[in-house]
Amino acid sequence: MKKLIALALCVCMSASLVACGSSSSTNESAPSSAPAASEAASEAANEAEAPKAENDTAAATSDLKIAMVTDSGDITDQSFNQNTYESCKEWAEANGASFTYYKPEGDSTSDRVAMMERAIEDGYTTLVLPGYLFGEAIVELADENEDVKFVGLDISQSDLDGASNEEGYKRDNVFISAYKGEISGYLAGQAAVKMGYKKLGFLGGMAVPGVTSFGYGFVQGADDAAKELGADVELNYAYANQFFGDADITASMDTWCQNGTEVIFACGGGVWTSAAEAAAKTDGKIIGVDVDQASTIDGKYGEGMTITSALKGLKPTVNTILNAIAADDWASYGGTTQTLGLVSTDDLSLNYVGLADSTVWTDSFTQDDLKTLIKKIYDGEVTVNYDSEAEEPKAETLTLNYQGNLK
């Protein structure tokens, strides 16, 4: 954890310098099994010395072969997969490394394993794998491919333990990161209520930790804000039981919006499309997830629909790990599981969780208010609770309408 944070700080400071370079050796074309990649597809701080960008490191990067494999989404999902793809591609171009991506033919572990095996057969030795769905695939392939580095994003230790039936599963060629999404969710819940919204909704993709952490945090944040303000707040909470929107989910969101829901936190890949479709009909609002979704959602449904986005630091994680590999420092990360959260109370861009810069600031919720809230969480004055084993979120003040799976 020490070196991960320090490296992230280094990345943030040096990105503007690195971005000035380019490389013609970068492979950005996808294998035939994947659609063509589009340019539009778009805990506390610790001290350690970051690797230096010396000539030998620069030369080493030209030998790096990095492949991303998508999960159930694709690189145009305007969310998790797309952000991971763009982060890997940008790093590779700036550092002269070879990069491509693979899209499994179906949504199963066997499909993901097949595409990971193909990437390995094609000579790619660093696999970047976004999402908990890769837990089983990593366990299946790691032992027989000791020379391949498996970089799992937003995968928990429990995902690997469950897949391997081995408590505390670790392999020297496997690094996984998880994120304290409950903090981002808490901040979003606070923001929504303090902006004046009284009827909220949370639409999750599936009830998995990567989603429920956001949702439970959102409920707690809204609940604490309602208690603080003495506000009468109501919150609908449900899962689509899938990571994409469709007519049935849109119909459920139509019911929410027509019954007064003012803002929906849509959390889970492409499920945001159903929330946005419904919200657009009632001049409702959306909270994005994982990445800053304002341009995506507002660009399609009208400026101002997205009041904020609850973030996970995918890009700084990708940059930090790839920098470490290039500097021959994989040993600091391989065999570790790291849960990433707040790093700074001054420069919020250094944090692995938070709210997007595009947040629609108001007199009742300003950037200074956000900084104050983050400092309270960082200092332990405010505790954001997340129990991944709890069947549903809890609220003390607001009215919570828990609906479970909509399908």
Residue pairs with C-beta under 8 A, 6 or more apart in sequence:
1 43
1 46
1 336
1 338
2 46
2 47
2 48
3 48
3 50
3 324
3 329
3 332
3 333
4 317
4 320
4 332
4 333
4 338
4 340
5 45
5 46
5 48
5 343
6 45
6 46
6 47
6 48
6 49
6 50
7 48
7 50
7 51
7 319
7 320
7 323
7 324
8 313
8 316
8 317
8 319
8 320
8 343
8 350
8 352
9 45
9 50
9 343
9 350
10 50
10 51
10 323
11 316
11 319
11 320
11 323
12 316
12 349
12 350
14 53
15 319
18 53
18 94
18 95
19 90
19 94
21 94
21 96
22 93
22 94
23 62
23 92
23 93
23 94
23 95
23 96
23 97
25 62
25 96
25 97
25 98
26 89
26 92
26 93
26 96
26 97
26 98
26 99
27 98
27 99
27 100
28 37
28 89
28 92
28 93
28 99
28 100
29 36
29 37
29 100
30 36
30 37
30 100
30 101
30 102
30 103
31 100
31 102
31 118
31 122
33 102
33 103
33 105
33 115
33 118
34 70
34 101
34 102
34 103
35 74
35 103
37 75
37 85
37 89
37 101
38 75
38 76
41 75
41 76
41 82
41 85
41 86
42 78
42 82
42 86
43 339
43 340
43 341
43 342
44 342
44 343
44 378
45 343
45 344
50 323
51 57
51 323
51 324
51 326
51 327
51 329
52 327
57 326
57 327
58 95
58 96
60 326
60 327
60 328
61 95
61 96
61 97
61 326
62 96
62 97
64 92
64 95
64 97
64 98
64 125
64 126
64 322
64 325
64 326
65 97
65 98
65 99
65 123
65 124
65 125
65 126
66 88
66 91
66 92
66 97
66 98
66 99
66 124
66 126
66 127
66 128
66 322
67 99
67 100
67 101
67 102
67 119
67 122
67 124
67 126
67 127
67 128
68 84
68 85
68 88
68 99
68 100
68 101
68 102
68 127
68 128
68 129
68 130
69 101
69 102
69 103
69 104
69 112
69 115
69 116
69 119
69 127
69 128
69 129
69 134
70 81
70 85
70 101
70 102
70 103
70 104
70 130
71 80
71 81
71 107
71 112
71 129
71 130
71 131
71 133
71 134
72 107
72 131
72 133
72 243
72 269
73 79
73 80
73 81
73 243
73 244
73 269
73 270
74 81
74 103
75 81
75 82
75 85
75 86
75 101
75 103
76 82
77 269
77 270
78 270
78 272
78 291
78 293
78 296
79 269
79 270
79 272
79 289
79 290
79 291
79 293
80 130
80 131
80 154
80 269
80 290
80 291
80 314
81 130
81 131
81 269
82 291
83 290
83 291
83 314
83 315
84 128
84 130
84 153
84 314
84 318
85 101
86 315
87 314
87 315
87 318
87 319
88 99
88 101
88 128
88 318
88 322
89 99
91 97
91 99
91 318
91 319
91 322
92 98
92 99
93 99
95 322
95 326
97 322
97 326
98 124
100 124
102 115
102 116
102 118
102 119
103 115
104 111
104 112
104 114
104 115
105 111
105 114
105 115
107 133
109 133
109 136
109 137
109 140
112 133
112 134
112 137
113 137
113 140
113 141
116 127
116 129
116 137
116 141
117 141
119 127
120 127
120 141
120 145
120 148
124 148
125 147
125 148
125 149
126 148
126 149
126 151
126 322
126 325
127 148
127 149
127 150
127 151
128 151
128 153
128 318
129 137
129 138
129 150
129 151
129 152
129 153
129 155
130 153
130 154
130 314
131 153
131 154
131 155
131 210
132 154
132 155
132 156
132 159
132 208
132 209
132 210
134 152
134 155
135 152
135 155
135 159
135 160
135 162
135 163
136 163
138 150
138 152
138 155
138 160
138 163
138 174
138 176
139 160
139 163
139 164
139 169
140 163
141 148
141 150
142 148
142 150
142 171
142 173
142 174
143 171
145 173
146 172
146 173
147 173
148 173
149 173
149 175
149 325
149 330
149 334
150 171
150 173
150 174
150 175
151 175
151 176
151 318
151 321
152 174
152 175
152 176
152 177
153 176
153 177
153 314
153 317
153 318
154 177
154 178
154 179
154 210
154 312
154 314
155 176
155 177
155 178
156 176
156 178
156 209
156 210
156 337
156 388
157 168
157 169
157 176
157 178
157 337
158 209
158 388
159 176
160 169
160 174
160 176
160 337
161 167
161 168
161 169
163 169
170 335
170 336
170 337
171 334
171 335
172 331
172 334
172 335
173 334
174 334
174 335
175 321
175 330
175 333
175 334
175 335
175 336
175 338
176 336
176 337
176 338
177 317
177 337
177 338
177 339
177 340
178 209
178 337
178 338
178 339
178 340
179 213
179 312
179 313
179 339
179 340
179 341
179 352
179 353
180 213
180 339
180 340
180 341
180 342
180 352
180 353
180 384
180 386
181 210
181 213
181 214
181 217
181 310
181 312
181 353
182 213
182 214
182 216
182 217
182 220
182 384
182 385
182 386
183 217
183 341
183 342
183 353
183 354
183 377
183 384
184 214
184 217
184 310
184 311
184 312
184 353
184 354
184 355
185 213
185 214
185 215
185 216
185 217
185 218
185 219
185 220
185 221
185 265
185 267
185 310
186 217
186 218
186 220
186 221
186 224
186 377
186 384
187 217
187 221
187 310
187 354
187 355
187 370
187 373
187 374
188 214
188 217
188 218
188 221
188 265
188 287
188 308
188 310
188 355
189 200
189 217
189 218
189 219
189 220
189 221
189 222
189 223
189 224
189 225
189 265
190 221
190 222
190 224
190 225
190 365
190 373
191 221
191 307
191 308
191 355
191 359
191 365
191 370
192 200
192 222
192 225
192 263
192 265
192 287
192 307
192 308
193 200
193 221
193 222
193 225
193 226
193 229
193 231
193 233
194 225
194 229
194 362
194 364
194 365
194 369
195 307
195 360
195 362
195 364
195 365
196 362
196 364
197 262
197 263
197 285
198 231
198 232
198 233
198 234
198 262
199 233
199 234
199 235
199 260
199 261
199 262
199 263
200 222
200 233
200 234
200 235
200 236
200 261
200 262
200 263
200 264
200 265
201 235
201 236
201 237
201 238
201 253
201 256
201 261
201 263
201 264
201 265
201 275
202 215
202 218
202 219
202 235
202 236
202 237
202 238
202 264
202 265
202 267
203 238
203 239
203 240
203 249
203 253
203 264
203 265
203 266
203 267
203 268
203 271
203 274
203 275
204 211
204 212
204 214
204 215
204 238
204 239
204 240
204 267
204 268
204 271
205 211
205 239
205 240
205 241
205 242
205 243
205 267
205 268
205 269
205 271
206 239
206 240
206 241
206 242
206 243
206 268
207 239
207 405
209 388
211 239
211 267
211 268
212 386
212 388
212 393
213 386
213 388
214 265
214 267
214 289
214 310
215 237
215 265
215 267
215 393
216 385
216 386
216 387
216 390
216 393
217 384
217 386
218 265
218 310
219 235
219 237
219 393
219 394
219 395
219 398
219 400
220 384
220 385
220 393
220 395
221 384
222 233
222 235
222 395
222 398
223 233
223 395
223 396
223 397
223 398
224 382
225 231
225 233
226 232
226 233
226 397
226 398
227 396
227 397
232 399
233 397
233 398
233 399
234 398
234 399
234 401
235 395
235 398
235 399
235 400
235 401
236 256
236 261
236 401
236 403
237 392
237 393
237 400
237 401
237 402
237 403
238 252
238 402
238 403
238 404
238 405
238 406
239 268
239 404
239 405
239 406
240 249
240 268
240 271
240 274
240 405
240 406
240 407
241 405
241 406
241 407
242 249
242 271
242 407
243 268
243 269
243 270
243 271
244 269
244 270
244 271
244 273
245 270
245 271
245 272
245 273
245 274
245 275
245 277
246 274
248 406
248 407
249 271
249 274
249 406
249 407
250 273
250 274
250 277
250 278
252 274
252 406
253 264
253 274
253 275
253 277
253 278
253 279
254 278
254 281
256 264
256 278
257 264
257 278
257 279
257 281
257 282
257 284
258 281
258 282
261 284
262 284
262 285
263 279
263 284
263 285
263 286
263 287
263 307
264 275
264 278
264 279
264 284
264 285
264 286
264 287
265 286
265 287
265 289
265 310
266 272
266 274
266 275
266 276
266 286
266 287
266 288
266 289
267 289
267 310
268 289
272 286
272 288
272 289
272 293
272 297
275 286
276 286
276 297
276 300
276 301
276 305
278 284
279 285
279 286
279 301
279 305
280 301
280 302
280 305
284 305
285 304
285 305
285 306
285 307
286 293
286 297
286 301
286 305
286 306
286 307
287 306
287 307
287 308
287 309
287 310
288 294
288 296
288 297
288 306
288 308
288 309
288 310
288 356
289 309
289 310
290 309
290 310
290 311
290 312
290 314
291 309
291 311
291 312
291 314
291 356
292 309
292 311
292 356
292 357
292 358
293 306
293 309
293 356
294 306
294 309
294 356
294 358
295 358
297 305
297 306
298 304
298 305
298 306
304 360
306 358
306 360
307 359
307 360
308 355
308 356
308 358
308 359
308 360
309 355
309 356
309 358
309 359
310 353
310 355
311 353
311 354
311 355
311 356
312 352
312 353
313 340
313 351
313 352
313 353
316 350
316 352
317 340
317 352
321 333
324 330
324 332
324 333
340 352
340 353
341 351
341 352
341 353
342 351
342 352
342 353
342 354
342 374
342 377
342 378
343 350
343 351
343 352
344 350
344 351
345 371
345 374
345 375
345 378
345 379
348 354
348 370
348 371
348 374
351 374
354 370
354 374
355 370
359 367
359 370
361 367
373 382
375 381
376 382
377 383
377 384
392 402
392 404
393 400
393 402
394 400
